[in-house]
Amino acid sequence: MGWTERKERLTSFKSIMDYIEKEDSFHDYRIGNIDYSENEVDLTIEEVIPGKKIQDSTGLVWDFHFKGVTFFIMSVDVVLGFWIMEVTNGNKPNEIEFNLHSGIISVAAEYIELGIPLPEE
C-alpha cells in the first residue's frame, strides 16, 4: 500500500501521544525513513503486513515532522533494522522516543506534526 493521502494532521503534543497510545505505540511497525537537517527531523513509520516479503510488506505510512529541534539522539544497530518496540513520551518537554529492537531515536522539538494516513478503499 505505502503512502496515501493524509486523513488528519495532529499538532498538539497531547493529541499526538494519545493517538500513538491508541495505535498500540506502533508496536512491531518499522521506521521507514529518517532525515535530520540542522533543526528539523522528518521520520516515517510503516505498518508491516505479516507474511509478505520485506520489499512488499509496507502497509500504511505515518509521517512525523519535528521543527525547532531542541534535542536529538540516534543510537541503533542497523543490521537488525529499525523495528519499533514502542513509541513513548521522553523525559524532556515535547520529546518523543522511538524505542527500537536495536536501539533508540529520541527527538524533542518546539513544533511536532503527525500525519495520519487515509486508508485506501
Legacy VTK file of the C-alpha trace (Angstrom):
# vtk DataFile Version 3.0
C-alpha trace
ASCII
DATASET POLYDATA
POINTS 121 float
0.000 0.000 0.000
2.514 2.641 1.110
1.882 6.377 1.004
-1.702 7.608 0.916
-3.376 10.967 1.406
-3.424 12.293 4.974
-6.701 11.821 6.835
-5.621 14.240 9.537
-2.589 16.142 10.868
-2.120 16.374 14.623
-0.029 19.205 16.080
-0.739 19.104 19.832
1.798 17.015 21.787
-1.003 15.545 23.918
-3.159 14.596 20.927
-0.121 13.025 19.219
0.755 10.953 22.306
-2.920 9.937 22.790
-3.048 8.805 19.157
0.214 6.850 19.494
-1.166 5.048 22.555
-4.366 4.240 20.650
-2.219 2.706 17.886
-0.553 0.343 20.437
2.588 2.534 20.396
3.275 1.363 16.813
4.488 -1.970 18.238
6.194 -4.142 15.587
5.960 -1.442 12.915
9.200 -0.065 11.463
10.952 3.224 10.799
10.740 3.795 7.053
12.784 6.942 6.604
14.573 9.462 8.786
16.001 12.785 7.676
17.821 15.142 10.047
18.927 18.595 8.915
20.025 21.331 11.351
16.911 21.884 13.449
14.375 19.688 11.625
13.672 15.950 11.645
11.304 14.109 9.322
10.543 10.488 10.182
8.103 7.946 8.790
6.617 4.872 10.432
5.497 1.980 8.236
2.864 -0.589 9.086
4.212 -4.080 8.406
1.990 -6.589 6.585
2.763 -10.049 8.001
3.698 -12.856 5.627
4.936 -10.601 2.814
8.480 -10.278 1.501
10.220 -7.270 3.059
10.020 -5.235 -0.175
6.257 -5.851 -0.430
5.332 -5.619 3.254
4.576 -1.907 3.716
1.035 -1.080 4.788
0.035 2.415 5.874
2.668 5.131 6.437
2.599 7.805 9.163
4.824 10.895 8.917
6.321 12.906 11.773
7.714 16.423 11.258
9.776 17.997 14.041
10.703 21.688 13.696
12.825 23.728 16.083
14.578 20.588 17.338
15.924 21.073 20.866
17.225 17.531 21.401
18.126 14.679 19.055
19.810 11.345 19.691
20.022 8.293 17.487
21.808 5.112 18.530
20.902 1.987 16.550
22.349 -1.261 15.285
21.251 -1.095 11.646
21.992 -4.767 10.996
18.767 -5.634 12.787
16.716 -2.921 11.070
14.609 -0.210 12.607
11.807 -2.333 14.123
9.754 -0.464 16.723
9.072 -1.888 20.178
7.112 1.190 21.257
6.868 4.945 20.817
6.626 6.832 24.111
6.964 10.198 25.870
10.523 11.179 26.642
11.656 12.985 29.795
12.211 16.357 28.104
9.390 18.737 27.069
7.871 17.687 23.715
10.167 14.656 23.460
9.104 11.509 21.625
11.168 8.336 21.984
11.132 5.684 19.286
12.280 2.610 21.225
13.588 0.093 18.714
14.535 -3.572 18.988
18.056 -2.444 18.129
18.369 0.997 19.742
16.619 4.325 20.159
15.738 7.502 18.285
14.663 10.374 20.509
13.531 13.810 19.334
12.294 16.879 21.202
11.115 19.941 19.285
9.198 23.180 19.613
6.721 22.035 16.928
5.669 18.464 16.149
3.245 17.315 13.481
1.961 13.785 12.892
0.362 12.956 9.551
-2.224 10.187 9.851
-2.795 8.148 6.682
-6.155 7.753 5.000
-6.667 4.034 4.374
-7.217 3.104 0.738
-10.664 1.864 -0.179
LINES 1 122
121 0 1 2 3 4 5 6 7 8 9 10 11 12 13 14 15 16 17 18 19 20 21 22 23 24 25 26 27 28 29 30 31 32 33 34 35 36 37 38 39 40 41 42 43 44 45 46 47 48 49 50 51 52 53 54 55 56 57 58 59 60 61 62 63 64 65 66 67 68 69 70 71 72 73 74 75 76 77 78 79 80 81 82 83 84 85 86 87 88 89 90 91 92 93 94 95 96 97 98 99 100 101 102 103 104 105 106 107 108 109 110 111 112 113 114 115 116 117 118 119 120
